[in-house]
Protein backbone atom coordinates (compact mmCIF):
# COMPACT_ATOMS: atom_id res chain seq x y z
CA UNK A 1 0.00 0.00 0.00
CA UNK A 2 1.50 3.34 -1.05
CA UNK A 3 1.66 6.34 1.28
CA UNK A 4 -1.47 8.24 0.07
CA UNK A 5 -3.47 5.00 0.22
CA UNK A 6 -2.69 4.15 3.84
CA UNK A 7 -3.19 7.76 4.93
CA UNK A 8 -6.64 7.80 3.28
CA UNK A 9 -7.43 4.44 4.89
CA UNK A 10 -6.51 5.77 8.34
CA UNK A 11 -8.52 8.95 7.88
CA UNK A 12 -11.51 7.01 6.56
CA UNK A 13 -11.48 4.66 9.55
CA UNK A 14 -11.21 7.59 11.98
CA UNK A 15 -14.07 9.40 10.20
CA UNK A 16 -16.31 6.35 10.63
CA UNK A 17 -15.29 6.14 14.28
CA UNK A 18 -16.12 9.81 14.85
CA UNK A 19 -19.59 9.26 13.36
CA UNK A 20 -20.48 6.64 15.97
CA UNK A 21 -22.81 8.11 18.64
CA UNK A 22 -21.04 8.84 21.91
CA UNK A 23 -20.38 11.55 24.52
CA UNK A 24 -18.62 13.79 21.97
CA UNK A 25 -21.69 13.79 19.74
CA UNK A 26 -23.96 14.57 22.71
CA UNK A 27 -21.83 17.50 23.85
CA UNK A 28 -21.51 19.11 20.40
CA UNK A 29 -25.18 18.64 19.53
CA UNK A 30 -26.35 19.99 22.87
CA UNK A 31 -24.01 23.00 22.69
CA UNK A 32 -25.25 23.84 19.20
CA UNK A 33 -28.95 23.31 19.80
CA UNK A 34 -29.17 24.54 23.39
CA UNK A 35 -26.70 27.43 23.30
CA UNK A 36 -25.54 28.79 19.95
CA UNK A 37 -23.88 27.84 16.68
CA UNK A 38 -20.66 29.44 17.94
CA UNK A 39 -20.74 27.24 21.05
CA UNK A 40 -21.31 24.15 18.92
CA UNK A 41 -18.38 25.04 16.67
CA UNK A 42 -16.23 25.78 19.72
CA UNK A 43 -17.03 22.31 21.07
CA UNK A 44 -16.21 20.87 17.64
CA UNK A 45 -12.87 22.68 17.76
CA UNK A 46 -12.18 21.06 21.14
CA UNK A 47 -12.89 17.65 19.57
CA UNK A 48 -10.47 18.47 16.75
CA UNK A 49 -7.70 19.46 19.14
CA UNK A 50 -8.37 16.27 21.09
CA UNK A 51 -7.96 14.36 17.82
CA UNK A 52 -4.53 15.95 17.33
CA UNK A 53 -3.51 14.91 20.84
CA UNK A 54 -4.75 11.34 20.41
CA UNK A 55 -3.04 11.02 17.03
CA UNK A 56 0.22 12.35 18.46
CA UNK A 57 0.04 9.99 21.44
CA UNK A 58 -0.73 7.03 19.18
CA UNK A 59 2.23 7.88 16.97
CA UNK A 60 4.39 8.18 20.09
CA UNK A 61 3.43 4.66 21.20
CA UNK A 62 0.87 5.31 23.97
CA UNK A 63 -1.21 2.47 22.54
CA UNK A 64 1.51 -0.03 23.46
CA UNK A 65 1.91 1.52 26.91
CA UNK A 66 -1.82 1.24 27.69
CA UNK A 67 -1.82 -2.38 26.56
CA UNK A 68 1.20 -3.18 28.72
CA UNK A 69 0.52 -1.12 31.86
CA UNK A 70 -2.94 -2.35 32.89
CA UNK A 71 -3.30 -0.14 35.97
CA UNK A 72 -2.76 3.00 33.86
CA UNK A 73 -5.51 2.02 31.44
CA UNK A 74 -7.88 1.17 34.31
CA UNK A 75 -7.11 4.48 36.02
CA UNK A 76 -7.83 6.41 32.85
CA UNK A 77 -11.14 4.59 32.39
CA UNK A 78 -12.18 5.40 35.97
CA UNK A 79 -11.18 9.05 35.60
CA UNK A 80 -12.97 9.32 32.27
CA UNK A 81 -16.10 7.71 33.66
CA UNK A 82 -16.09 10.06 36.65
CA UNK A 83 -15.78 13.07 34.36
CA UNK A 84 -18.72 11.96 32.21
CA UNK A 85 -20.83 11.47 35.34
CA UNK A 86 -19.90 14.99 36.42
CA UNK A 87 -20.97 16.38 33.04
CA UNK A 88 -24.24 14.44 33.14
CA UNK A 89 -25.00 15.84 36.61
CA UNK A 90 -24.44 19.41 35.40
CA UNK A 91 -26.70 18.85 32.37
CA UNK A 92 -29.45 17.31 34.54
CA UNK A 93 -29.21 20.13 37.09
CA UNK A 94 -29.62 22.76 34.39
CA UNK A 95 -32.46 20.97 32.59
CA UNK A 96 -35.15 23.00 34.36
CA UNK A 97 -33.44 26.37 33.87
CA UNK A 98 -35.01 28.67 31.26
CA UNK A 99 -33.46 28.78 27.81
CA UNK A 100 -31.35 31.85 27.04
CA UNK A 101 -31.72 33.40 23.61
CA UNK A 102 -28.81 32.59 21.29
CA UNK A 103 -27.72 36.21 21.15
CA UNK A 104 -27.53 36.40 24.92
CA UNK A 105 -25.54 33.19 25.11
CA UNK A 106 -23.09 34.31 22.47
CA UNK A 107 -22.64 37.64 24.21
CA UNK A 108 -21.86 36.08 27.56
CA UNK A 109 -18.10 36.36 28.20
CA UNK A 110 -16.30 33.06 28.01
CA UNK A 111 -19.25 31.06 26.65
CA UNK A 112 -17.47 29.77 23.55
CA UNK A 113 -14.24 29.29 25.51
CA UNK A 114 -16.08 27.15 28.06
CA UNK A 115 -17.67 25.12 25.26
CA UNK A 116 -14.24 24.56 23.74
CA UNK A 117 -12.76 23.25 26.98
CA UNK A 118 -15.82 21.08 27.62
CA UNK A 119 -15.44 19.58 24.14
CA UNK A 120 -11.72 18.96 24.60
CA UNK A 121 -12.16 17.44 28.07
CA UNK A 122 -14.98 15.19 26.84
CA UNK A 123 -12.90 14.02 23.89
CA UNK A 124 -9.93 13.22 26.15
CA UNK A 125 -12.02 11.60 28.90
CA UNK A 126 -12.43 8.26 27.13
CA UNK A 127 -9.26 6.14 27.00
CA UNK A 128 -11.02 3.81 24.58
CA UNK A 129 -10.57 6.54 22.00
CA UNK A 130 -6.81 6.33 22.54
CA UNK A 131 -7.02 2.56 22.04
CA UNK A 132 -9.10 3.09 18.90
CA UNK A 133 -6.54 5.49 17.47
CA UNK A 134 -3.69 3.18 18.40
CA UNK A 135 -5.43 0.18 16.86
CA UNK A 136 -6.08 2.00 13.58
CA UNK A 137 -2.51 3.25 13.39
CA UNK A 138 -1.09 -0.16 14.30
CA UNK A 139 -3.24 -1.89 11.67
CA UNK A 140 -2.80 0.55 8.79
CA UNK A 141 0.46 2.42 9.39
CA UNK A 142 3.50 0.77 7.76
CA UNK A 143 6.30 -0.30 10.08
CA UNK A 144 8.59 2.39 8.69
CA UNK A 145 6.49 5.18 7.16
CA UNK A 146 8.16 8.26 5.64
CA UNK A 147 9.22 10.76 8.30
CA UNK A 148 6.86 13.45 7.00
CA UNK A 149 3.86 11.22 7.80
CA UNK A 150 4.44 11.78 11.53
CA UNK A 151 3.99 15.52 10.99
CA UNK A 152 1.17 15.30 8.43
CA UNK A 153 -1.17 12.90 10.21
CA UNK A 154 -2.08 14.97 13.33
CA UNK A 155 -3.37 18.02 11.37
CA UNK A 156 -5.20 15.69 8.95
CA UNK A 157 -6.82 13.97 11.92
CA UNK A 158 -7.85 17.41 13.19
CA UNK A 159 -9.63 18.04 9.89
CA UNK A 160 -11.50 14.75 10.23
CA UNK A 161 -12.59 15.29 13.84
CA UNK A 162 -13.36 18.99 13.56
CA UNK A 163 -14.96 18.54 10.14
CA UNK A 164 -17.45 15.93 11.33
CA UNK A 165 -18.39 17.72 14.54
CA UNK A 166 -18.64 21.07 12.73
CA UNK A 167 -21.23 19.42 10.47
CA UNK A 168 -23.06 18.23 13.60
CA UNK A 169 -22.92 21.74 15.10
CA UNK A 170 -24.21 23.40 11.92
CA UNK A 171 -27.05 20.91 11.53
CA UNK A 172 -28.23 21.07 15.13
CA UNK A 173 -28.00 24.87 15.36
CA UNK A 174 -30.50 25.27 12.50
CA UNK A 175 -33.92 26.74 13.22
CA UNK A 176 -35.83 23.44 13.07
CA UNK A 177 -33.83 21.51 15.69
CA UNK A 178 -33.70 24.62 17.89
CA UNK A 179 -37.50 24.95 17.79
CA UNK A 180 -37.86 21.31 18.83
CA UNK A 181 -35.41 21.90 21.66
CA UNK A 182 -37.30 24.97 22.90
CA UNK A 183 -40.49 22.92 23.18
CA UNK A 184 -38.88 20.05 25.05
CA UNK A 185 -35.73 21.47 26.68
CA UNK A 186 -36.26 19.82 30.05
CA UNK A 187 -36.68 16.31 28.64
CA UNK A 188 -34.04 16.68 25.93
CA UNK A 189 -31.48 17.79 28.52
CA UNK A 190 -32.43 14.96 30.85
CA UNK A 191 -32.17 12.44 28.02
CA UNK A 192 -28.72 13.81 27.17
CA UNK A 193 -27.74 13.62 30.86
CA UNK A 194 -28.88 9.98 31.06
CA UNK A 195 -26.91 9.12 27.92
CA UNK A 196 -23.76 10.72 29.35
CA UNK A 197 -24.28 8.99 32.71
CA UNK A 198 -24.75 5.62 31.01
CA UNK A 199 -21.51 6.06 29.08
CA UNK A 200 -19.68 7.12 32.24
CA UNK A 201 -21.00 4.17 34.24
CA UNK A 202 -20.08 1.82 31.41
CA UNK A 203 -16.49 3.04 31.53
CA UNK A 204 -16.33 2.60 35.31
CA UNK A 205 -17.99 -0.82 35.34
CA UNK A 206 -15.83 -2.20 32.53
CA UNK A 207 -12.78 -0.87 34.37
CA UNK A 208 -13.82 -2.72 37.53
CA UNK A 209 -14.47 -5.94 35.61
CA UNK A 210 -11.13 -5.68 33.89
CA UNK A 211 -9.43 -5.27 37.23
CA UNK A 212 -10.96 -8.38 38.77
C-alpha positions as CSV (number, residue, x, y, z in Angstrom):
1,X,0.0,0.0,0.0
2,X,1.5,3.3,-1.0
3,X,1.7,6.3,1.3
4,X,-1.5,8.2,0.1
5,X,-3.5,5.0,0.2
6,X,-2.7,4.1,3.8
7,X,-3.2,7.8,4.9
8,X,-6.6,7.8,3.3
9,X,-7.4,4.4,4.9
10,X,-6.5,5.8,8.3
11,X,-8.5,9.0,7.9
12,X,-11.5,7.0,6.6
13,X,-11.5,4.7,9.5
14,X,-11.2,7.6,12.0
15,X,-14.1,9.4,10.2
16,X,-16.3,6.3,10.6
17,X,-15.3,6.1,14.3
18,X,-16.1,9.8,14.8
19,X,-19.6,9.3,13.4
20,X,-20.5,6.6,16.0
21,X,-22.8,8.1,18.6
22,X,-21.0,8.8,21.9
23,X,-20.4,11.5,24.5
24,X,-18.6,13.8,22.0
25,X,-21.7,13.8,19.7
26,X,-24.0,14.6,22.7
27,X,-21.8,17.5,23.8
28,X,-21.5,19.1,20.4
29,X,-25.2,18.6,19.5
30,X,-26.3,20.0,22.9
31,X,-24.0,23.0,22.7
32,X,-25.3,23.8,19.2
33,X,-28.9,23.3,19.8
34,X,-29.2,24.5,23.4
35,X,-26.7,27.4,23.3
36,X,-25.5,28.8,19.9
37,X,-23.9,27.8,16.7
38,X,-20.7,29.4,17.9
39,X,-20.7,27.2,21.1
40,X,-21.3,24.2,18.9
41,X,-18.4,25.0,16.7
42,X,-16.2,25.8,19.7
43,X,-17.0,22.3,21.1
44,X,-16.2,20.9,17.6
45,X,-12.9,22.7,17.8
46,X,-12.2,21.1,21.1
47,X,-12.9,17.7,19.6
48,X,-10.5,18.5,16.7
49,X,-7.7,19.5,19.1
50,X,-8.4,16.3,21.1
51,X,-8.0,14.4,17.8
52,X,-4.5,15.9,17.3
53,X,-3.5,14.9,20.8
54,X,-4.8,11.3,20.4
55,X,-3.0,11.0,17.0
56,X,0.2,12.3,18.5
57,X,0.0,10.0,21.4
58,X,-0.7,7.0,19.2
59,X,2.2,7.9,17.0
60,X,4.4,8.2,20.1
61,X,3.4,4.7,21.2
62,X,0.9,5.3,24.0
63,X,-1.2,2.5,22.5
64,X,1.5,0.0,23.5
65,X,1.9,1.5,26.9
66,X,-1.8,1.2,27.7
67,X,-1.8,-2.4,26.6
68,X,1.2,-3.2,28.7
69,X,0.5,-1.1,31.9
70,X,-2.9,-2.3,32.9
71,X,-3.3,-0.1,36.0
72,X,-2.8,3.0,33.9
73,X,-5.5,2.0,31.4
74,X,-7.9,1.2,34.3
75,X,-7.1,4.5,36.0
76,X,-7.8,6.4,32.8
77,X,-11.1,4.6,32.4
78,X,-12.2,5.4,36.0
79,X,-11.2,9.1,35.6
80,X,-13.0,9.3,32.3
81,X,-16.1,7.7,33.7
82,X,-16.1,10.1,36.7
83,X,-15.8,13.1,34.4
84,X,-18.7,12.0,32.2
85,X,-20.8,11.5,35.3
86,X,-19.9,15.0,36.4
87,X,-21.0,16.4,33.0
88,X,-24.2,14.4,33.1
89,X,-25.0,15.8,36.6
90,X,-24.4,19.4,35.4
91,X,-26.7,18.9,32.4
92,X,-29.4,17.3,34.5
93,X,-29.2,20.1,37.1
94,X,-29.6,22.8,34.4
95,X,-32.5,21.0,32.6
96,X,-35.1,23.0,34.4
97,X,-33.4,26.4,33.9
98,X,-35.0,28.7,31.3
99,X,-33.5,28.8,27.8
100,X,-31.4,31.8,27.0
101,X,-31.7,33.4,23.6
102,X,-28.8,32.6,21.3
103,X,-27.7,36.2,21.1
104,X,-27.5,36.4,24.9
105,X,-25.5,33.2,25.1
106,X,-23.1,34.3,22.5
107,X,-22.6,37.6,24.2
108,X,-21.9,36.1,27.6
109,X,-18.1,36.4,28.2
110,X,-16.3,33.1,28.0
111,X,-19.3,31.1,26.7
112,X,-17.5,29.8,23.5
113,X,-14.2,29.3,25.5
114,X,-16.1,27.2,28.1
115,X,-17.7,25.1,25.3
116,X,-14.2,24.6,23.7
117,X,-12.8,23.3,27.0
118,X,-15.8,21.1,27.6
119,X,-15.4,19.6,24.1
120,X,-11.7,19.0,24.6
121,X,-12.2,17.4,28.1
122,X,-15.0,15.2,26.8
123,X,-12.9,14.0,23.9
124,X,-9.9,13.2,26.1
125,X,-12.0,11.6,28.9
126,X,-12.4,8.3,27.1
127,X,-9.3,6.1,27.0
128,X,-11.0,3.8,24.6
129,X,-10.6,6.5,22.0
130,X,-6.8,6.3,22.5
131,X,-7.0,2.6,22.0
132,X,-9.1,3.1,18.9
133,X,-6.5,5.5,17.5
134,X,-3.7,3.2,18.4
135,X,-5.4,0.2,16.9
136,X,-6.1,2.0,13.6
137,X,-2.5,3.2,13.4
138,X,-1.1,-0.2,14.3
139,X,-3.2,-1.9,11.7
140,X,-2.8,0.6,8.8
141,X,0.5,2.4,9.4
142,X,3.5,0.8,7.8
143,X,6.3,-0.3,10.1
144,X,8.6,2.4,8.7
145,X,6.5,5.2,7.2
146,X,8.2,8.3,5.6
147,X,9.2,10.8,8.3
148,X,6.9,13.4,7.0
149,X,3.9,11.2,7.8
150,X,4.4,11.8,11.5
151,X,4.0,15.5,11.0
152,X,1.2,15.3,8.4
153,X,-1.2,12.9,10.2
154,X,-2.1,15.0,13.3
155,X,-3.4,18.0,11.4
156,X,-5.2,15.7,9.0
157,X,-6.8,14.0,11.9
158,X,-7.8,17.4,13.2
159,X,-9.6,18.0,9.9
160,X,-11.5,14.7,10.2
161,X,-12.6,15.3,13.8
162,X,-13.4,19.0,13.6
163,X,-15.0,18.5,10.1
164,X,-17.4,15.9,11.3
165,X,-18.4,17.7,14.5
166,X,-18.6,21.1,12.7
167,X,-21.2,19.4,10.5
168,X,-23.1,18.2,13.6
169,X,-22.9,21.7,15.1
170,X,-24.2,23.4,11.9
171,X,-27.0,20.9,11.5
172,X,-28.2,21.1,15.1
173,X,-28.0,24.9,15.4
174,X,-30.5,25.3,12.5
175,X,-33.9,26.7,13.2
176,X,-35.8,23.4,13.1
177,X,-33.8,21.5,15.7
178,X,-33.7,24.6,17.9
179,X,-37.5,25.0,17.8
180,X,-37.9,21.3,18.8
181,X,-35.4,21.9,21.7
182,X,-37.3,25.0,22.9
183,X,-40.5,22.9,23.2
184,X,-38.9,20.0,25.0
185,X,-35.7,21.5,26.7
186,X,-36.3,19.8,30.0
187,X,-36.7,16.3,28.6
188,X,-34.0,16.7,25.9
189,X,-31.5,17.8,28.5
190,X,-32.4,15.0,30.9
191,X,-32.2,12.4,28.0
192,X,-28.7,13.8,27.2
193,X,-27.7,13.6,30.9
194,X,-28.9,10.0,31.1
195,X,-26.9,9.1,27.9
196,X,-23.8,10.7,29.3
197,X,-24.3,9.0,32.7
198,X,-24.7,5.6,31.0
199,X,-21.5,6.1,29.1
200,X,-19.7,7.1,32.2
201,X,-21.0,4.2,34.2
202,X,-20.1,1.8,31.4
203,X,-16.5,3.0,31.5
204,X,-16.3,2.6,35.3
205,X,-18.0,-0.8,35.3
206,X,-15.8,-2.2,32.5
207,X,-12.8,-0.9,34.4
208,X,-13.8,-2.7,37.5
209,X,-14.5,-5.9,35.6
210,X,-11.1,-5.7,33.9
211,X,-9.4,-5.3,37.2
212,X,-11.0,-8.4,38.8
